[in-house]
Amino acid sequence: MTNCFAILDGSRMPPSRLLIAFALLVGLILPPLAVGNQDFLQLRQEIRSEHPVRQLTISADEAILALGMQDGDDTLVEFRDRRSGRILGNLRSASNELTQLSFHPTRRQLLVGGDKRLELWQVDNLPGRDAELPALQQRIWERTVQQPLGQADFSQQKDLLRWSEGQQLYELDTQPPYSSRLLWTGEKIDQPLKHFAFSPNEQRIAVSHANQTGIRLVDSQRQHMLPPLDYHLLPPVDFHFSTEQQLVSIDEERNLLWANPESRLQEHRPELELSGRSKPERLLPLPGDKIAVISTEGDTTKAHIFNREGTEQQQLLLYSTGSIARSPTGAYLASADYDSVQLFETKEHQSPEDYIRQLQDRGANETARRYRNQLDTPAALATSKAAETSTGPSSLELQVEQLRNAEREKDWLRTERLLGDILRIDPQNAEALTVRERMRQQEQEIQLGKGEQLLKNGEYDAAISQFKQVPKDSPLYTEARRQLALAEQQIRVQFRVQSAEQEMRSQNWDGARTFLLMALEQDPNNSQVQSLLEKIETKQTNARLVLLAVLLVLLLVGGLLGWFGWKYRERIACWVSQEDPRQQARARAYAEAQAVAQAEEQRKAAEQRALDEQHFQETLCKTRELLRLAQRKDTERQHAMRLVDFEAEINLIERQALEKQTSLRQLAGKLLFIQQTLRSLRFYVRARTSQRAEEQQQRRQQQSKQQKQQQPDSSRTSPVGQNYYELLGISPKATASEIRKAYHEKLKEYHPDRHQNAEFDWIRQQAESMTRLLGEAYEVLVHEEQRKRYDQQQQAHS
């Protein structure tokens, strides 16, 4: 087999070049087709914030996402709806730099920890977008931090808040009267507490101190020390109890261990896929026996998600070590990278039924109700409903309690449903009968309230039916009509959304965008419309990327073909045209000669342009200097208007010189004309005293009479002081031929025909005046007798 490929002219080309080109083509096509194995987390939505997000936490009912940010010296916490991402309100902790943020496991209480204070906020009723929670009503407890705050967290079994401050461990009752007490203090250890963790039954506490290698165990009931866990040879960074008999920990050298705190033996030690520069900072347990290791590497913070074997499943970029949080069931994971918050859905998490039972076992029925209301899937709703009816202290008592809450919250749809359920079980239930009677008395208000709830739930037809039942004589009729118009508007919005979805299925993105923009005009805050618009943007972006990839491939192929054609262009041209190579050589030589000649011509033109520009600049400077001298001499302002015109003309000429196509020679000629005109100006100085002025006037009259007597026949005398030699630009000893030559040159320069198109009238007038003066000067100087008399007059005048 031959080792090379044949080219058109019969020469050989090595196959290595073709292989390189093929490899480049494949390398460009394959990367867009590669898909990573990131199935554990699925991005659900992305939220933008105005400030970098330092801390994240999710409420117990998984309905609220709290974003902790720093606004100057203040801590700003922004509450977002977990499903839509909308702002529900915010709170501000003044002059308190944020270090801790977490929700109560069964209630809507929020812990805000900072370098100055530790605060507990009640966030049941959020004020709405751009509104702050009033600190006096919502902040239910605060404590000034005396020593560095180590860790703060809520108990998972009791209504307690625990935090470490210096070497002490404190706890607080999260129910009134909010009493705090010292739980434990370090013994014979000078270093502050760095981290603590309670076992699930809260009978043991694992604690670590700064710069200490071991993990100490404390009996929380008897307050005495247990044998320490010394299997870490370096200081531990973070740890937690996964079960009663298992403690998960990691040290500064990325050693992740599962160990038994009773036997103090290691059970599992995977090899983590972390770089040598990574510094672990925190552990976050995840569902499915997975764990997130939050580490820093220089200025970069990342969350590495590992399985139990130490294989990395996914990697997230974070703004800080606190910018990641998981929901109580593990169904959601939130992370923040600077001002962007991503909300992920996990494939493995606690079932809604188990979580609702767990909340009800702790008496958190209100949180269980809120959790059920925010569930997304019908299967989860059905499961949670079964859990509500099958567990609890008493089904009837629970429903009566829910009925009270629904009536207090004016949730009339739920009130009617609970009322029917209770009366079916107990027709004589006094509480239910009382509620029904109150509802009859407020029938019109309830109809309006039910319509508003149906409208909020998206049941527009039912809402319209409720609004139409309000009679015209009711004081609520106006509000009902307004809500009715809103419901009809929402129906139109939904119709356009459905049309847009149909266009999207047919991949008519422009048509879908048109329908969505029409819907957005009527309802600017519709999250469904906004999400569909974002989806269209994503689809179009992907289509553009695919098109760009195709164009890049075509560009690469075209580049390879172009390179091949350029390298073998002569042979290809001969093969195509069948022309004599000598003729082509002669044509190339002629083209090169033409190019050289053109370049030389351009060079000469550039040099001439430079010379003209230099000459123009010199003339411009000289003209401006003459103008300044004339302005200083014109003390009596005899020529003020003309000098102003001169200055305007000079500025205009200077601006015209900046244009590319302007002839600098012509502009320089105009400046020379202005120079000559400025030189011809005469300035008279007013006498200092009237006596001296009279003497001068008399002297001039006598001289005038003498001149008339001496020259009775001369009609061509120059004005007093007029120097014809200077006017023609010649010396007093010039010959007749020199006088004629100078006269004709000046006449060409100042002839009126050359200045017919001048921009100012005074220029044409001055040209005519100069032409007359030149004629007079020529007539006097060209004749010997008149020239002698003129010279005598000049001598007498001087």
Long-range contacts (C-beta under 8 A, 24 or more apart in sequence): 7-568, 7-571, 8-568, 8-571, 8-572, 8-575, 9-568, 9-571, 9-574, 9-575, 21-560, 24-556, 25-553, 25-556, 25-557, 28-549, 28-552, 28-553, 28-556, 29-549, 29-553, 32-545, 32-546, 32-549, 37-313, 38-313, 38-314, 39-347, 40-288, 40-290, 40-305, 40-313, 40-314, 40-346, 40-347, 40-348, 41-305, 41-314, 41-333, 41-344, 41-345, 41-346, 42-344, 42-345, 42-346, 42-347, 43-342, 43-343, 43-344, 44-332, 44-343, 44-344, 44-345, 45-85, 45-342, 45-343, 45-531, 46-340, 46-341, 46-342, 46-343, 47-80, 47-85, 47-340, 47-341, 47-342, 47-343, 48-339, 48-340, 48-341, 49-78, 49-336, 49-339, 49-340, 49-341, 50-339, 51-76, 51-339, 52-319, 52-320, 52-336, 52-338, 52-339, 53-319, 53-323, 53-336, 53-338, 53-339, 53-341, 54-98, 54-319, 54-320, 54-322, 54-323, 55-98, 55-100, 55-101, 55-320, 55-322, 55-323, 56-101, 56-322, 56-323, 56-324, 56-325, 56-334, 56-335, 56-336, 56-341, 57-101, 57-102, 57-103, 57-110, 57-325, 58-82, 58-103, 58-325, 58-326, 58-327, 58-328, 58-332, 58-334, 59-103, 59-108, 60-103, 60-104, 60-105, 60-106, 60-107, 60-108, 60-328, 60-359, 60-364, 60-367, 60-371, 61-108, 61-367, 61-370, 61-371, 61-374, 62-327, 62-328, 62-329, 62-331, 62-332, 62-371, 62-374, 63-370, 63-371, 63-373, 63-374, 64-88, 64-103, 64-108, 64-123, 64-126, 65-334, 65-341, 65-343, 66-101, 66-103, 66-110, 67-336, 67-341, 68-98, 68-101, 68-112, 68-322, 69-98, 70-97, 70-98, 73-97, 75-112, 75-114, 77-101, 77-110, 77-112, 79-123, 79-126, 80-341, 82-332, 82-343, 82-374, 83-374, 83-376, 84-527, 85-343, 85-527, 86-129, 86-525, 86-527, 87-129, 87-130, 88-126, 88-128, 88-129, 89-123, 89-126, 89-127, 89-128, 89-129, 89-131, 89-132, 89-133, 90-130, 90-131, 90-132, 90-133, 91-121, 91-123, 91-132, 91-133, 91-135, 91-138, 92-132, 92-135, 93-117, 93-119, 99-149, 99-322, 100-149, 100-151, 100-152, 100-163, 100-322, 101-322, 102-152, 102-153, 102-154, 103-154, 104-154, 104-174, 105-154, 105-155, 105-156, 105-328, 106-159, 106-359, 106-362, 106-363, 106-364, 106-367, 107-174, 107-364, 107-367, 108-367, 109-140, 109-174, 111-152, 111-153, 111-154, 111-161, 113-149, 113-152, 113-163, 114-145, 114-149, 115-145, 115-149, 116-144, 116-145, 117-142, 117-143, 117-144, 117-145, 118-142, 118-143, 118-145, 118-149, 118-152, 118-163, 119-143, 120-161, 120-172, 120-174, 120-178, 140-178, 141-172, 141-178, 143-180, 147-192, 148-192, 150-192, 150-193, 150-194, 150-195, 150-196, 151-193, 151-194, 151-195, 151-196, 155-198, 155-202, 156-198, 156-200, 157-200, 157-201, 157-202, 158-202, 162-196, 162-198, 164-192, 164-193, 164-194, 164-196, 166-192, 166-193, 167-191, 167-192, 167-193, 168-193, 169-193, 169-196, 169-205, 169-207, 183-220, 184-218, 184-220, 184-223, 187-225, 195-236, 195-237, 195-238, 195-239, 197-239, 197-240, 197-241, 197-247, 198-241, 199-241, 199-244, 199-261, 200-241, 200-243, 200-244, 201-244, 204-261, 206-239, 206-241, 206-247, 206-261, 208-235, 208-236, 208-239, 210-235, 211-235, 215-239, 215-247, 215-249, 217-261, 227-264, 229-259, 229-261, 229-264, 230-264, 231-257, 231-259, 231-264, 231-265, 231-266, 232-257, 237-280, 237-281, 237-282, 237-283, 238-280, 238-281, 238-282, 238-283, 239-283, 240-283, 240-285, 242-285, 248-283, 248-285, 248-291, 249-283, 250-280, 250-283, 250-293, 251-280, 252-279, 252-280, 254-278, 254-280, 254-293, 254-295, 256-291, 256-293, 256-306, 256-310, 258-308, 268-308, 270-306, 270-308, 270-309, 270-310, 271-310, 272-304, 272-306, 272-310, 272-312, 273-304, 273-306, 273-310, 273-311, 273-312, 274-304, 278-302, 281-321, 282-321, 282-322, 284-324, 284-326, 285-326, 286-326, 286-330, 286-333, 286-346, 287-330, 287-346, 287-348, 287-349, 287-350, 288-346, 288-347, 288-348, 290-348, 292-324, 294-318, 294-321, 294-324, 296-321, 303-335, 316-342, 328-355, 329-355, 351-383, 352-380, 352-383, 352-384, 352-387, 353-383, 353-384, 353-386, 353-387, 356-384, 356-387, 356-388, 356-391, 357-387, 357-391, 360-387, 360-388, 360-391, 360-392, 361-391, 365-392, 365-398, 365-401, 365-402, 366-405, 369-402, 369-405, 395-425, 396-422, 396-425, 396-426, 396-429, 399-425, 400-429, 400-431, 400-432, 403-431, 403-432, 403-435, 404-431, 407-435, 407-438, 410-449, 411-453, 412-439, 412-446, 412-449, 412-450, 412-453, 413-450, 413-453, 413-454, 413-457, 415-439, 416-450, 444-470, 444-471, 444-474, 444-476, 445-476, 447-480, 448-476, 448-479, 448-480, 448-483, 451-480, 451-483, 451-487, 452-483, 455-483, 455-486, 455-487, 455-490, 458-490, 460-487, 460-488, 460-490, 460-491, 460-494, 461-491, 463-487, 464-488, 489-522, 489-523, 490-523, 492-519, 492-522, 493-519, 493-522, 493-523, 493-526, 493-529, 497-528, 497-529, 497-532, 500-532, 501-532, 504-532, 504-535, 504-536, 504-539, 509-536, 509-539, 509-540, 512-536, 609-664, 612-664, 612-665, 612-668, 613-664, 615-664, 615-668, 616-657, 616-664, 616-667, 616-668, 616-671, 619-668, 619-671, 619-672, 619-675, 620-650, 620-653, 620-654, 620-657, 620-671, 622-671, 622-675, 623-650, 623-671, 623-674, 623-675, 623-678, 624-650, 626-674, 626-675, 626-678, 626-679, 627-674, 627-678, 629-678, 630-678, 630-681, 630-683, 633-683, 634-683, 635-683, 635-685, 636-683, 636-684, 636-685, 636-686, 638-683, 638-684, 639-681, 639-683, 642-681, 642-762, 645-760, 645-762, 646-674, 646-677, 646-678, 649-674, 649-759, 649-760, 649-763, 650-674, 652-759, 669-749, 672-749, 673-749, 673-750, 673-763, 676-749, 676-750, 676-770, 677-766, 677-770, 679-726, 680-727, 680-770, 680-773, 682-721, 703-796, 703-797, 707-793, 710-789, 711-789, 714-786, 714-789, 716-776, 716-779, 716-780, 716-786, 717-780, 717-790, 717-793, 718-776, 718-777, 718-780, 718-790, 718-793, 720-797, 721-797, 722-773, 723-794, 724-776, 724-777, 724-780, 724-781, 724-790, 725-781, 727-773, 727-774, 727-777, 728-774, 728-777, 728-778, 728-781, 732-791, 734-781, 736-782, 739-778, 739-781, 739-782, 740-778, 740-782, 743-774, 743-777, 743-778, 743-782, 746-770, 746-774, 747-771, 747-774, 750-774
